[in-house]
Amino acid sequence: MGLRPEIEAGKPEIDWGVGIFGNIKVKSGLKFEARLNSITQHVRRKMSITDTGITKFYEEMIKKYERRVRKIEDTPDPTRAKSNKLLYEALAEKWRDELEGMKAGKPVAYGSAGRIGQDILAAMGFCFMDLFSLAEVTGQAAQKYMQIARNLGYSDRSVCDIIQTGIGLALSGDLPRPSMVVGSNIGCDPLNQMVLAIGHHFAHKFNVPMYAVDRYQEGKVDPLEYVTQQIYEMIEVAESKVPGVKFDEGKLLEIQKARSVAQSYLADVYKLAQAMPCPIKGMEAFRIPDLTLALRPKGLDYFRAYRDEVKERVEKGVSAVGEEKMRAMWCVTGPFFTDGFAPLEKRGISVPIVMLDVVDVCFGQREGKIDWTFEGRKISPVEQVAKLDLCARWMGPAEKWIQDVLTHCRLFRVDMVIYFIQTGCPTTLTSAKIVTERVEKELGIPVLSIVGWQLDSEKWDQKEYEERLGEFADMCLSSK
């Protein structure tokens, strides 16, 4: 399902840029506009990076990872990955650098646009804030941001709590106002609509340019050319509307090379996780960090150290769950505020793979090398970005997702599948039934669909969750 919003003539003072949207105003199918306009008071008209809220948000993130480093140094937990210290040090450094960059005047872009946001905008000198990823790390503060969205009229089940948190975060005044908003229909429809609506809001209130890349393909259109052309148009919009930004292909290539090295280490982990007994915990499979951390020495050290740590476990026959009795595949997502895999692992059921969109880890790049081809021809660094976003499973035929699930059930020799349906998510709600039918029919593997929250800990019922998961696990163990 492509990004085909209804459109109407835009007001002259609103600059939406060029490309697939032209000079138009986007009208959200989920009626975000009226709700977003009602929260103008939450957005400062003259925000700067010296504002207390903005500084505090970044300082809290830095403090969080520094606390984790100190905790590991003071009271190391032998059940957790030793390489976590390097990860938290790299993350603290990342947040510090971004804060200092913004204080020095580095422009900010909001959005959630896959490689287009993470790589292209970074190569232009933006600090890119992926609202979906930021929402995932808000911790207890997520309740505050969700409440902002709910005060606009969203029920707690209208869209998932990560989308609600992203909306609230963008409009809270706790982040610097963006110089640009960038979207892409690489993700689920509510995520796409969220970014469009936020872009619409900032365009109306502050004349901030917005560009959305359409990944949808019709007929015989060359998909790579279609997306690549839009990326170049987005670059033109940014360079013409945002002072100080300039696309640097050399910087993009540097990002891609660093990412490919990290990816090669994670590809090794992916293979190692197939070993029996399983060498990794579910939380390790669930939380794979941003590959661009490899641009930092400690980040690259982390990916290498984690790979080596998992390899050592396999060589020594170390099991992540003690006596491994069965294996489970976990699909889509889970709670971020608790270890959702613990009820399985304490029963000796390992979770070697979490299926969200495994293209980064499982496909394409190996040995730190980039495949610079598409359908037999050589491609450029910008085309490589387009290619990777075209590979994503979220926006595409359901059969792609189903085949990935079936393939990885076989590769990892799993005995059961847990399909976590985040409350308010139409994508997982509709896909769960289809995947369940195919997995049970073609592989004879039992599937449990379980509804829950990702960030809303106040609505989470831990007892009910453990009982449902435990009953299913015990049933599978007894029938083995």
ChimeraX attribute file (.defattr): number of C-alpha atoms within 10 A of each C-alpha:
attribute: neighborCount
match mode: 1-to-1
recipient: residues
	/A:1	12
	/A:2	14
	/A:3	17
	/A:4	13
	/A:5	14
	/A:6	10
	/A:7	12
	/A:8	11
	/A:9	9
	/A:10	14
	/A:11	12
	/A:12	9
	/A:13	9
	/A:14	20
	/A:15	21
	/A:16	26
	/A:17	22
	/A:18	18
	/A:19	19
	/A:20	14
	/A:21	18
	/A:22	12
	/A:23	17
	/A:24	18
	/A:25	21
	/A:26	21
	/A:27	17
	/A:28	20
	/A:29	14
	/A:30	13
	/A:31	11
	/A:32	20
	/A:33	17
	/A:34	13
	/A:35	17
	/A:36	20
	/A:37	17
	/A:38	12
	/A:39	17
	/A:40	15
	/A:41	11
	/A:42	14
	/A:43	18
	/A:44	15
	/A:45	12
	/A:46	9
	/A:47	16
	/A:48	17
	/A:49	18
	/A:50	12
	/A:51	15
	/A:52	11
	/A:53	16
	/A:54	19
	/A:55	17
	/A:56	14
	/A:57	15
	/A:58	19
	/A:59	15
	/A:60	13
	/A:61	18
	/A:62	20
	/A:63	14
	/A:64	15
	/A:65	20
	/A:66	17
	/A:67	14
	/A:68	16
	/A:69	19
	/A:70	13
	/A:71	13
	/A:72	16
	/A:73	11
	/A:74	9
	/A:75	8
	/A:76	14
	/A:77	11
	/A:78	8
	/A:79	9
	/A:80	14
	/A:81	16
	/A:82	16
	/A:83	17
	/A:84	17
	/A:85	21
	/A:86	20
	/A:87	23
	/A:88	23
	/A:89	18
	/A:90	23
	/A:91	23
	/A:92	22
	/A:93	19
	/A:94	16
	/A:95	18
	/A:96	16
	/A:97	12
	/A:98	17
	/A:99	21
	/A:100	13
	/A:101	16
	/A:102	17
	/A:103	14
	/A:104	10
	/A:105	12
	/A:106	18
	/A:107	22
	/A:108	22
	/A:109	25
	/A:110	26
	/A:111	32
	/A:112	27
	/A:113	27
	/A:114	20
	/A:115	20
	/A:116	24
	/A:117	24
	/A:118	22
	/A:119	23
	/A:120	28
	/A:121	24
	/A:122	20
	/A:123	21
	/A:124	20
	/A:125	18
	/A:126	29
	/A:127	22
	/A:128	24
	/A:129	21
	/A:130	20
	/A:131	23
	/A:132	21
	/A:133	14
	/A:134	15
	/A:135	24
	/A:136	19
	/A:137	14
	/A:138	21
	/A:139	16
	/A:140	13
	/A:141	14
	/A:142	22
	/A:143	18
	/A:144	15
	/A:145	25
	/A:146	25
	/A:147	17
	/A:148	20
	/A:149	25
	/A:150	18
	/A:151	14
	/A:152	16
	/A:153	15
	/A:154	16
	/A:155	14
	/A:156	17
	/A:157	12
	/A:158	17
	/A:159	19
	/A:160	24
	/A:161	26
	/A:162	27
	/A:163	25
	/A:164	30
	/A:165	29
	/A:166	28
	/A:167	25
	/A:168	28
	/A:169	24
	/A:170	25
	/A:171	24
	/A:172	22
	/A:173	20
	/A:174	23
	/A:175	23
	/A:176	25
	/A:177	24
	/A:178	22
	/A:179	23
	/A:180	24
	/A:181	28
	/A:182	26
	/A:183	27
	/A:184	25
	/A:185	27
	/A:186	27
	/A:187	18
	/A:188	15
	/A:189	19
	/A:190	22
	/A:191	26
	/A:192	21
	/A:193	24
	/A:194	24
	/A:195	30
	/A:196	27
	/A:197	25
	/A:198	25
	/A:199	26
	/A:200	27
	/A:201	22
	/A:202	25
	/A:203	21
	/A:204	17
	/A:205	13
	/A:206	15
	/A:207	17
	/A:208	23
	/A:209	25
	/A:210	30
	/A:211	28
	/A:212	27
	/A:213	24
	/A:214	20
	/A:215	22
	/A:216	19
	/A:217	15
	/A:218	8
	/A:219	6
	/A:220	6
	/A:221	10
	/A:222	10
	/A:223	17
	/A:224	21
	/A:225	13
	/A:226	16
	/A:227	23
	/A:228	21
	/A:229	17
	/A:230	20
	/A:231	23
	/A:232	16
	/A:233	18
	/A:234	23
	/A:235	19
	/A:236	16
	/A:237	20
	/A:238	27
	/A:239	15
	/A:240	13
	/A:241	17
	/A:242	16
	/A:243	11
	/A:244	14
	/A:245	19
	/A:246	17
	/A:247	19
	/A:248	14
	/A:249	15
	/A:250	11
	/A:251	16
	/A:252	20
	/A:253	18
	/A:254	15
	/A:255	21
	/A:256	23
	/A:257	18
	/A:258	19
	/A:259	24
	/A:260	24
	/A:261	23
	/A:262	28
	/A:263	27
	/A:264	24
	/A:265	22
	/A:266	22
	/A:267	22
	/A:268	19
	/A:269	23
	/A:270	20
	/A:271	14
	/A:272	21
	/A:273	22
	/A:274	19
	/A:275	17
	/A:276	17
	/A:277	22
	/A:278	28
	/A:279	26
	/A:280	27
	/A:281	22
	/A:282	25
	/A:283	20
	/A:284	15
	/A:285	17
	/A:286	23
	/A:287	10
	/A:288	11
	/A:289	13
	/A:290	13
	/A:291	22
	/A:292	19
	/A:293	23
	/A:294	25
	/A:295	19
	/A:296	15
	/A:297	11
	/A:298	19
	/A:299	25
	/A:300	23
	/A:301	18
	/A:302	25
	/A:303	27
	/A:304	19
	/A:305	19
	/A:306	21
	/A:307	21
	/A:308	16
	/A:309	17
	/A:310	21
	/A:311	18
	/A:312	14
	/A:313	17
	/A:314	20
	/A:315	11
	/A:316	10
	/A:317	14
	/A:318	17
	/A:319	19
	/A:320	22
	/A:321	23
	/A:322	15
	/A:323	16
	/A:324	17
	/A:325	15
	/A:326	22
	/A:327	24
	/A:328	27
	/A:329	24
	/A:330	26
	/A:331	22
	/A:332	18
	/A:333	19
	/A:334	24
	/A:335	18
	/A:336	19
	/A:337	16
	/A:338	13
	/A:339	12
	/A:340	19
	/A:341	21
	/A:342	20
	/A:343	18
	/A:344	22
	/A:345	23
	/A:346	14
	/A:347	18
	/A:348	20
	/A:349	27
	/A:350	30
	/A:351	32
	/A:352	29
	/A:353	26
	/A:354	24
	/A:355	18
	/A:356	15
	/A:357	16
	/A:358	15
	/A:359	16
	/A:360	18
	/A:361	21
	/A:362	18
	/A:363	12
	/A:364	16
	/A:365	19
	/A:366	19
	/A:367	13
	/A:368	16
	/A:369	15
	/A:370	18
	/A:371	13
	/A:372	15
	/A:373	13
	/A:374	12
	/A:375	7
	/A:376	7
	/A:377	7
	/A:378	11
	/A:379	15
	/A:380	13
	/A:381	17
	/A:382	20
	/A:383	21
	/A:384	22
	/A:385	23
	/A:386	24
	/A:387	21
	/A:388	17
	/A:389	23
	/A:390	17
	/A:391	17
	/A:392	18
	/A:393	20
	/A:394	17
	/A:395	22
	/A:396	18
	/A:397	10
	/A:398	13
	/A:399	12
	/A:400	14
	/A:401	20
	/A:402	17
	/A:403	14
	/A:404	15
	/A:405	22
	/A:406	15
	/A:407	12
	/A:408	18
	/A:409	21
	/A:410	11
	/A:411	11
	/A:412	21
	/A:413	17
	/A:414	21
	/A:415	21
	/A:416	25
	/A:417	23
	/A:418	22
	/A:419	26
	/A:420	22
	/A:421	25
	/A:422	25
	/A:423	20
	/A:424	22
	/A:425	20
	/A:426	16
	/A:427	16
	/A:428	22
	/A:429	17
	/A:430	11
	/A:431	15
	/A:432	20
	/A:433	13
	/A:434	14
	/A:435	23
	/A:436	19
	/A:437	15
	/A:438	16
	/A:439	20
	/A:440	14
	/A:441	11
	/A:442	9
	/A:443	14
	/A:444	12
	/A:445	18
	/A:446	18
	/A:447	22
	/A:448	17
	/A:449	18
	/A:450	16
	/A:451	16
	/A:452	22
	/A:453	23
	/A:454	20
	/A:455	29
	/A:456	22
	/A:457	18
	/A:458	9
	/A:459	10
	/A:460	15
	/A:461	11
	/A:462	12
	/A:463	8
	/A:464	10
	/A:465	15
	/A:466	16
	/A:467	12
	/A:468	14
	/A:469	19
	/A:470	17
	/A:471	12
	/A:472	18
	/A:473	22
	/A:474	13
	/A:475	11
	/A:476	15
	/A:477	15
	/A:478	8
	/A:479	6
	/A:480	9
